[in-house]
Amino acid sequence: MRTTLDLPEALIEEAMALTHISTKTDLIKTALQNLIQRERVKNLKQYFGKVDLDIDLDALRQR
């Protein structure tokens, strides 16, 4: 999909230098993948301590 974006050139250059990604397209793809992954992890953290797995650790250790 083609999209026109107005991005700060300094931001793009710094990101490309830090990541060693050579094309702007690959840089944007990587950035979006990282953003999606970070948001998914953040959403998973909402469930911390709320899911009861009903696991007996002593029984698992005896196996």
Secondary structure, DSSP 8 states (H G I E B T S, - for coil): --------HHHHHHHHHHHT---HHHHHHHHHHHHHHHHHHHHHHTTTTT------HHHHHH-
